[in-house]
C-alpha cells in the first residue's frame, strides 16, 4: 500500500523535490527500498550482533540505486515527449522551401500513422546564401543540442557536418552526398549523416530541351561553378551531349549580378537553355525566365519549382515529395532509434513531366507537344 501511495504522488507535476520528473518509475522503485533500509537500520534488535549483514545490505541497496539511476537517465532519453530539430537552409527559393515543408509533413504523417504522441519543436535558420552565416548558424544549432539536425542543400549540409560528428544529421536537396564528403558511401554512410539526393536525370532533361529547340544553334547550359552539385551535373551533361552528338555550350555565373550579363551574351548563340538544380540559378529564375522568353528560347530546368518560376518545362523530381522522404527517415531516427550511419542514402521515388503552359505559349510552343523524353 505504501508503494501505491507513492506512485499516485509522483506524476510529472507532483514529483517530490522535482527530482525525477520524466521517469518517476525510478523513484517509485528506489523509494520503498530506501524506506526498508531505514527500517532495518532502526531495528537494533534484528541488526545487533550482525553489523556485517547490515553493511552488506546497505551497500547492495546503494549500488542498486546507482544502477537504477543510470537506467533512469536512459529512459528519459528514450521516452522524451518533445524533441527539437534544427534546420539549416542555404538560401530561400522555391525548391528548398518545398523540401523543408515536405520534411515537416513527412515526419508528421509518420508520427500520426504509428500513433506516436511525440511533439516536435523546430529551430529553422536560413543563411541567405552567405557562407559566414552558414558557419555561425550551424554552430548555433549544434550548441543548442538539438536531437536531430537537417541540412537543406549541399552547403548547409556540409556546414553542419563540419560542426558535429555525434548529433544525428539528415540532409535533403543534396546532389551527391559522397562527392560532397558527407558519407563514405551511399549504401553505408558510416558517418552521422544520411538523407536524400536530388540528383536529376540530367540526360533526359537535356534530351527534353533538344526536342523543343529549333534551328542549328547549340544548346546552352548556365550554372554556378562555385556549387559542387552544379559542377557534377555539368560533368554528366557534357558526357551525355558527347555520347548523343549534342552541341552544348556551357557558361558560368557566380553571383546574381553576373546572371543577367552572362545570359545576355549567350542568348543569341543558342537555341535553348538548360539550367541544372543550382541554388544561384533557382534564385534568379524570374530574371532568367523573362530574358529567355524575350529571346523566344525554351528553358528546361532542373526542378519543377524552377520551371514554375520562369522555365518552360522539366522532367524531374518534386522537392516536396523529396522532403517527405527525408521526414520518414527522421521518424526512423527519432522514434525507432536508427542511426544515420546505417541508413542508405535515398533518391526520389517518382519523376514528373511538368510544363509551364503560359511560358510555352509565350515562346510559340504548344504545351501539348511537349512529351516525356
VOMARVO-193145 format. One line per 3 residues: number of its first residue (from 1); for each residue x, y, z of C-alpha. Coordinates in Angstrom, 3 decimals. Example, Ala and Ser with C-alpha at 12.3 -4.5 7.8 and 13.67 -1.06 7.14 Angstrom:
// VOMARVO-193145
1	12.300/-4.500/7.800 | 13.670/-1.060/7.140
// end
This chain:
// VOMARVO-193145
1	0.000/0.000/0.000 | 2.883/2.322/0.756 | 4.229/1.833/-2.766
4	0.815/2.599/-4.272 | 0.583/5.831/-2.310 | 3.965/6.962/-3.566
7	3.043/6.090/-7.163 | -0.035/8.325/-7.044 | 2.018/11.291/-5.890
10	4.879/11.284/-8.359 | 3.427/12.277/-11.707 | 5.192/14.847/-13.913
13	3.771/17.739/-11.896 | 3.945/16.110/-8.426 | 7.451/14.725/-8.233
16	8.828/15.156/-4.699 | 11.519/17.804/-4.797 | 11.217/17.982/-8.583
19	13.841/15.247/-8.982 | 12.793/12.528/-11.457 | 10.219/14.431/-13.470
22	10.421/12.371/-16.671 | 10.952/8.910/-15.206 | 9.016/8.620/-11.972
25	9.179/4.821/-12.099 | 12.792/5.081/-10.954 | 11.791/6.952/-7.804
28	8.962/4.518/-7.193 | 11.365/1.558/-7.121 | 14.039/3.327/-5.155
31	11.824/4.921/-2.515 | 10.369/1.751/-0.892 | 13.839/0.148/-0.804
34	15.228/3.252/0.843 | 12.469/3.075/3.464 | 13.191/-0.605/4.058
37	16.839/0.218/4.732 | 15.772/2.888/7.199 | 13.599/0.277/8.876
40	16.472/-2.184/9.123 | 18.740/0.471/10.496 | 16.212/1.347/13.175
43	15.625/-2.251/14.247 | 18.584/-2.632/16.614 | 17.215/-5.922/17.962
46	17.362/-7.506/14.488 | 20.699/-5.996/13.377 | 22.582/-6.104/16.675
49	25.461/-8.533/16.549 | 25.205/-8.748/12.750 | 26.743/-5.478/11.564
52	28.324/-7.166/8.530 | 24.876/-8.187/7.283 | 23.598/-4.635/7.694
55	26.598/-3.239/5.854 | 26.210/-5.743/3.026 | 22.521/-4.987/2.587
58	23.073/-1.231/2.644 | 25.937/-1.438/0.161 | 23.848/-3.561/-2.169
61	20.987/-1.099/-1.956 | 23.277/1.838/-2.768 | 24.796/0.022/-5.743
64	21.356/-0.985/-6.931 | 20.185/2.586/-6.621 | 23.100/3.693/-8.764
67	22.125/1.227/-11.472 | 18.537/2.395/-11.300 | 19.622/5.997/-11.678
70	21.686/5.091/-14.732 | 18.723/3.292/-16.254 | 16.597/6.245/-15.344
73	18.688/8.571/-17.471 | 18.429/6.220/-20.423 | 14.672/6.017/-20.040
76	14.387/9.821/-20.050 | 16.098/9.904/-23.455 | 14.101/7.026/-24.908
79	10.727/8.363/-23.747 | 11.150/12.066/-24.450 | 7.777/13.582/-25.213
82	9.237/16.536/-27.117 | 12.233/16.583/-29.444 | 13.944/19.518/-31.101
85	15.035/19.575/-34.732 | 17.438/22.196/-36.029 | 17.031/23.020/-39.726
88	19.665/24.932/-41.695 | 18.783/26.079/-45.222 | 21.367/27.667/-47.504
91	19.081/30.167/-49.248 | 15.408/30.865/-49.788 | 13.913/29.715/-53.080
94	11.015/27.545/-54.187 | 12.719/24.149/-54.385 | 14.394/24.330/-50.980
97	11.324/25.824/-49.321 | 9.240/22.939/-50.650 | 11.806/20.420/-49.398
100	11.571/21.938/-45.909 | 7.768/21.915/-45.916 | 7.741/18.353/-47.206
103	10.136/17.263/-44.467 | 7.838/18.529/-41.729 | 4.790/16.987/-43.367
106	6.528/13.652/-43.912 | 7.605/13.380/-40.290 | 4.162/14.357/-39.035
109	2.492/11.764/-41.284 | 4.733/9.026/-39.929 | 4.093/10.029/-36.318
112	0.342/10.040/-36.906 | 0.370/6.763/-38.837 | 2.136/4.992/-35.971
115	0.094/6.601/-33.210 | 3.093/8.424/-31.777 | 2.424/11.343/-29.435
118	5.925/12.732/-29.856 | 5.916/16.510/-30.163 | 8.446/18.268/-32.380
121	9.984/21.677/-31.833 | 11.662/23.204/-34.890 | 14.530/25.675/-34.942
124	14.851/26.991/-38.502 | 17.706/29.161/-39.769 | 18.291/30.468/-43.309
127	21.786/31.608/-44.306 | 20.527/33.615/-47.305 | 23.417/32.338/-49.391
130	26.114/33.726/-47.077 | 28.926/31.308/-46.152 | 29.751/33.166/-42.936
133	26.114/32.810/-41.914 | 26.322/29.073/-42.566 | 29.291/28.740/-40.225
136	27.690/30.779/-37.453 | 24.257/29.226/-37.759 | 25.497/25.637/-37.902
139	27.480/26.227/-34.720 | 24.406/27.734/-33.094 | 22.238/24.718/-33.928
142	24.879/22.328/-32.591 | 25.272/24.259/-29.339 | 21.509/24.159/-28.814
145	21.858/20.361/-28.536 | 19.037/19.538/-30.920 | 18.011/15.893/-31.135
148	18.309/15.957/-34.928 | 19.860/18.317/-37.458 | 18.630/18.810/-41.022
151	20.705/20.420/-43.766 | 18.889/21.649/-46.867 | 21.188/21.878/-49.921
154	24.861/20.933/-50.131 | 26.493/23.991/-48.475 | 24.162/23.801/-45.463
157	24.695/20.055/-45.140 | 28.477/20.470/-45.247 | 28.391/23.260/-42.668
160	26.506/21.057/-40.194 | 28.724/18.044/-40.856 | 31.822/20.093/-40.046
163	30.416/21.133/-36.666 | 29.360/17.755/-35.258 | 30.100/14.077/-35.671
166	27.722/12.973/-32.916 | 24.319/14.621/-33.453 | 22.240/12.629/-35.978
169	22.040/14.657/-39.185 | 19.794/14.220/-42.212 | 20.164/16.202/-45.416
172	17.999/16.811/-48.453 | 18.331/18.612/-51.785 | 21.952/17.448/-51.944
175	23.002/16.137/-55.349 | 25.830/13.786/-54.377 | 26.413/13.099/-50.678
178	29.581/11.122/-51.266 | 31.180/13.704/-53.557 | 30.291/16.378/-51.003
181	32.208/14.468/-48.318 | 29.105/13.790/-46.254 | 29.109/9.981/-46.416
184	31.622/7.218/-47.053 | 29.227/5.523/-49.455 | 25.579/5.872/-50.421
187	24.715/2.392/-49.174 | 26.654/2.596/-45.892 | 27.215/6.234/-44.880
190	29.334/5.331/-41.792 | 29.165/8.963/-40.603 | 26.437/10.624/-38.552
193	24.896/11.832/-41.826 | 22.424/10.387/-44.324 | 19.462/11.711/-46.288
196	18.017/12.162/-49.759 | 19.746/13.056/-53.013 | 18.165/15.355/-55.592
199	20.312/14.133/-58.478 | 18.173/14.679/-61.554 | 18.004/12.694/-64.800
202	20.315/15.223/-66.457 | 20.464/13.305/-69.729 | 16.683/13.095/-70.058
205	16.337/16.784/-69.245 | 18.883/17.669/-71.912 | 17.021/15.468/-74.391
208	13.770/17.230/-73.478 | 15.368/20.559/-74.375 | 16.723/19.214/-77.665
211	13.236/18.021/-78.595 | 11.844/21.533/-78.059 | 14.652/23.561/-79.619
214	14.586/24.623/-83.269 | 17.379/25.625/-85.630 | 21.006/24.561/-85.802
217	22.428/26.569/-82.936 | 23.858/24.670/-79.958 | 22.040/24.193/-76.691
220	23.200/26.364/-73.817 | 23.799/25.478/-70.176 | 24.365/28.002/-67.388
223	25.447/27.153/-63.850 | 27.332/28.406/-60.798 | 30.863/26.987/-60.815
226	31.093/27.575/-57.046 | 28.440/24.951/-56.332 | 29.745/21.379/-56.190
229	26.333/19.972/-57.038 | 26.231/22.009/-60.247 | 29.761/21.038/-61.251
232	28.718/17.388/-61.058 | 25.661/17.993/-63.238 | 27.756/19.815/-65.836
235	30.058/16.815/-65.979 | 27.086/14.498/-66.544 | 25.579/16.832/-69.163
238	28.818/17.062/-71.131 | 29.202/13.288/-71.137 | 25.614/12.815/-72.332
241	25.976/15.504/-75.007 | 29.152/13.929/-76.325 | 27.630/10.463/-76.452
244	24.486/11.662/-78.243 | 26.191/14.193/-80.531 | 24.543/17.235/-78.968
247	26.361/20.551/-79.371 | 26.401/22.051/-75.868 | 27.760/25.468/-74.912
250	28.396/25.778/-71.158 | 28.821/29.097/-69.334 | 29.152/30.014/-65.670
253	27.879/32.814/-63.439 | 28.967/33.123/-59.819 | 26.642/35.823/-58.477
256	23.183/37.215/-59.099 | 24.800/40.273/-60.680 | 26.560/38.026/-63.215
259	23.480/36.105/-64.289 | 21.883/38.820/-66.432 | 25.102/39.815/-68.213
262	26.211/36.218/-68.864 | 22.770/35.331/-70.195 | 22.717/38.413/-72.430
265	25.912/37.246/-74.091 | 24.551/33.728/-74.513 | 21.005/34.122/-75.838
268	21.979/34.959/-79.408 | 24.245/31.918/-79.667 | 21.905/29.138/-78.564
271	18.583/27.522/-79.486 | 17.575/26.574/-75.946 | 18.797/26.908/-72.355
274	19.332/24.212/-69.739 | 19.627/25.080/-66.049 | 20.625/22.353/-63.557
277	19.479/22.244/-59.932 | 21.619/25.187/-58.910 | 20.843/27.496/-55.993
280	22.032/30.621/-57.800 | 20.046/29.824/-60.940 | 16.973/28.997/-58.859
283	17.253/32.317/-57.031 | 17.472/34.192/-60.347 | 14.764/32.273/-62.213
286	12.421/35.202/-62.734 | 15.161/37.250/-64.374 | 16.318/34.304/-66.486
289	12.766/33.429/-67.494 | 11.942/36.951/-68.634 | 15.098/37.350/-70.730
292	14.817/33.883/-72.266 | 11.150/34.430/-73.134 | 12.018/37.737/-74.789
295	14.521/35.835/-76.955 | 11.939/33.073/-77.650 | 14.215/30.478/-76.054
298	12.817/27.333/-74.406 | 14.246/26.765/-70.929 | 14.455/23.343/-69.315
301	15.190/23.471/-65.602 | 16.500/21.002/-63.084 | 13.454/21.246/-60.839
304	9.717/21.739/-61.132 | 9.833/24.804/-58.894 | 12.380/26.463/-61.198
307	10.147/25.759/-64.196 | 7.201/27.268/-62.339 | 9.234/30.420/-61.719
310	10.094/31.070/-65.377 | 11.143/27.911/-67.170 | 9.340/26.141/-69.985
313	9.397/22.539/-68.819 | 11.241/19.878/-66.879 | 11.267/16.180/-66.241
316	12.326/15.724/-62.664 | 11.502/15.265/-59.034 | 9.135/17.113/-56.766
319	11.059/18.678/-53.869 | 8.083/18.497/-51.544 | 7.968/14.738/-52.093
322	11.735/14.505/-51.600 | 11.344/16.364/-48.311 | 8.608/13.924/-47.287
325	11.000/11.021/-47.851 | 13.516/12.729/-45.593 | 10.811/13.237/-42.979
328	10.135/9.498/-42.985 | 13.833/8.914/-42.366 | 13.628/11.345/-39.442
331	10.914/9.181/-37.882 | 13.251/6.196/-38.037 | 15.973/8.196/-36.291
334	13.843/9.842/-33.600 | 11.390/7.050/-32.787 | 12.954/3.812/-33.996
337	16.427/4.938/-32.872 | 18.102/4.087/-36.151 | 21.477/5.708/-36.719
340	22.176/7.656/-39.925 | 25.428/5.688/-40.172 | 23.408/2.618/-41.128
343	20.740/4.286/-43.302 | 21.323/4.201/-47.058 | 21.030/7.444/-49.000
346	17.703/7.634/-50.841 | 16.760/9.134/-54.203 | 13.384/10.388/-55.416
349	10.642/7.776/-55.588 | 8.967/9.433/-58.595 | 9.789/11.723/-61.521
352	7.289/14.052/-63.198 | 6.925/15.873/-66.511 | 5.996/19.473/-65.816
355	5.092/22.062/-68.468 | 4.737/25.777/-67.771 | 1.908/26.374/-70.228
358	2.000/30.161/-70.116 | 5.729/30.220/-70.840 | 5.406/27.645/-73.620
361	2.645/29.642/-75.275 | 4.655/32.851/-74.933 | 7.581/31.427/-76.907
364	5.411/29.743/-79.541 | 5.446/26.131/-78.363 | 2.216/24.163/-77.947
367	2.208/22.746/-74.403 | 0.613/19.523/-75.667 | 3.587/18.941/-77.975
370	5.992/18.631/-75.040 | 6.360/14.961/-74.216 | 8.272/12.955/-71.639
373	11.758/12.230/-73.013
// end
